[in-house]
Amino acid sequence: MTAGIQRACLWSGPLFVAVFFGGILAAGWLPPPAADMSADEIAQMYRSHVDGIRTGALLIAMAGFFQGVWAALMSRQLKRIEGDRPLFTYMQLGAGCVGILVVVFPSFAFAAAAYDPGRDPEITAALHQFGFLCLVGMGFPAILQCVAVGMAVLSDPRENKVFPRWTGYANLWVAFAFGPGPFILYFHTGAVAWNGFATFWIPANVFGAWFGLWFYMLRRAIESEAAEDAMAELSDVELQVRRG
């Protein structure tokens, strides 16, 4: 894969963040709607903001496209570390691909709820709750992805490492920060509800910072790989000249 293609794929990270949170903003869900809203309140929200929610659902689903590109690029650089035994590379790629579904499934739930907002409020509420429970609570693929990246970075035996070791520890910390998400199943209010401090606001900020960090680190890795390739080509040319 050429450096130019990788540089283009690198922008999938910022695009994912922009499109995903653009969808949240379009739906009017920043801050997120309360987890303890009644079915009638949820139905009224959909009826009064139906086009915004439809647009938001479309954008959230679209973000999954960029997430897939990002996971592939991350795996490409991790494979430089693991070579022909890419356990953590494949683990990261698999988790990233499953993570696409954690974005797409909620978007279709929101779209279904907004498709016919005049239906029984209980149905609209169930679809809406499914969407948020999945979007905020099912963070296991992201946790696995961060653990895989962290372990791959920490296992790098090279003297000139692809990524600094501290980024491996940072990834393990990010995985820990995503940990409270699944517990939203037990709460309708407070810090561990889906709109809570521990399950939405901290992970959302950590999520954005993680993409910013890895945009920089991947760009640096792409350039270092390009430099290594250039040196290898130069060495091959010099070897051919000597033989000639």
N, C-alpha and C positions, 0 to 999 in steps of 0.2 A: 504494500500500500504506500503510495507516494505521500511525501510530507504535505503537499498541497491539498490532497483529499482529506487528510487528517485535520489540517487547519480549518477546512470548511466544516467538517463534522464537529469540531470543537465548539462552534457557535450554537450547537443544539442544546447545550446546557443553559446558557442565558435565555434562549428562546423558550425552552421548557418552562423555566421560572416565570417569564413574562406572560406566556400564553395561559399557563395554569392560573396564576393569580389574577390575570386579566379576566378569566372566566368567573373567578370568585367575586371580583368587583362588579362585573356585569350583572351577576345574579343578585347583587346587593347583600352579599354574605360576608362582608368584612366590617365589623366583627360578625362572627357566625351567628345564626339565629339560635336562640336558647333551646337547650335540649328538653326542657319541660313544657314547651308550647303544647296547647291542646290541639286536637284534630281540627276543630273549627278555626283556630288561629292560623294553623299551617295552611289550610285550604284558602283562607282569605289572603294570606301572603302570596300564594300562587296565583290567585285570581287577579290581584292588584298589580302584580309585577310579572306577568306571564311571559312577555317577550324578552325581558331581561334574563329570566331564568332559563329560557330556551337558548338564548345566545350563550349564557354562561355554561350550560351543559355541553354545547357544541365546542366551545373553546377548551373546556376541561378534557374532553375526549381527544381533541386535536393535540393537546400537550403530550399524550401518550406516544405520538409519532416521534417527537424529539427525544423522549425518554429512551426509546429503543436505540436511536442513533448514539446517544451518549453512552449507554451501557456497552455497545459494541466497541466504541472508541476506547473506553476504559479497559476493556478486556484486551484490546490490541496492545496497549502499553504494559499491562500486567504480564502478558505473555513474554515480554522481553525479560522479565524477572524469572519466570518459572520454566521457560524453554519448552522442552518436549514432555514435561510433566505438569501441565497447567491445571492442577486441582482447584486452587483458589480462583484462577481466571475463569474457569467454567462455572464455578459456584457463583461468582459475581454476575456473570452473563445470564445464568438461569434465573437468579433472583431479580435482576433488572428486567428480564422479560416478563416474569410473573407480576412485577410491579406495575407494568403497563395495564394489566387487568384491574389492579387496585384503583387506577385512575378511570379506566373505561367503564367498568361496571357501575360505579356511582353516577357517572355522567348519564348513562342510559336510564337509571332510576329517576334522576331529576327530570330528564327529558320526558319519560313516561308520565310522571306526575304533572308536568306542565302541558302535556299534549292535550289533555282533556281536564282542565281545572274545575269544570262544573260537576264532576262526578262526586260520589259519596266521599265526604271529608275523611272518613276512616281509611279509605284506599289511598288517597293522596298522602295522608300522614304516614302510612306504612311505607310507601315508596320513598318519601322524603327521609324517613328515619333509616331505612336500609342504606340509602345513599351516604348519609353522614357517618353511620356506624362503620361502613366499609372504608370511606375516604379517610377518616381520622383514626379509626381503631385498628384496622388491619395493616399495621406497620411491620409485620414480620418479614416480608421481602426486603424492605429497606434496611431493617436491622441485620439480616443475613448479608445483604450487599455490603454494608459498611464493615462488618466483621471480616468478610472475605477479602476486601481491599486492604484492611488493616493487617491481616495475617500475611498476605502476599508481600506487602511492603516490608514488614518486619523479618521476612524470610529471605530477603534479597542478599545473596552472598557476594555480590560484585563489590569491588573496591569503589568504583564510581557508580553509586547506586542510582537507579532510575528515579526514585523518589526519596526524599530525606526520611530517616526513621521516625522523626517526630510526627510525620503525617500519618504513619501507621497507628500510633497511639491516639492521635486526634480522631481517627476513624472509629476506634473502639469507644471513645468517649461519646461520639455522635450516636453510635448504636445504643449506648446506655441512655442518652437523652430521649430517644424514641420509645424507650421501654414502657412508660405509663400509658401509652395510647390504647392498648387492648383493654384496659380496665374501665374504659368508658361504658362498657356493657353493664356495669353495676351502678352507674350514677346518672342522675338527671340534673343535678345542680352541683356547684362547687368547682374546685380546681381540677377535678378529674372527670367532669362532664365533657362532652365533645367540644364545647366552647370554652373550656377551662384553661387556666394559666399553664398547668402542667402538661396538658394533652394537646392543646392547639397553639398557644402563643409561644411557648418555649420551642417546641419542635419546628414551628413555622420559621422562626428566626434562625435556628440552628440549620435548618434545611437550606435557607437562602445563603447563609455563610458557607456551608459545605460546598455548594455549587461555585461560589466565588473562589474558594480556596483551590478547588480542583480544576477550575478553568485555568488558573495561573500555573498549577503544577503540571497539568497535561500539556499546556503550551510549551513549558520548559522542557518536558520530556520529548515532545515532538521535535523540537529544535535540536536537542542533544542527539536524538536518533539520526536526524538528517546530517549532523556533523560527523557522526560515526560512519554513516554510509559514504559520505564524501571522502573521508580518510581511507576507507576500505577500497574505494574505487581508485583513489590516487595511488595506493600501494599496489594494486593490481596493474595499473599502467606502468609504474616504475619497474615492477617485476618483469613485465612483458618487454620493456625496453632493454633491460639487462640481458634477457634471454635472446633478444634479437641481435 
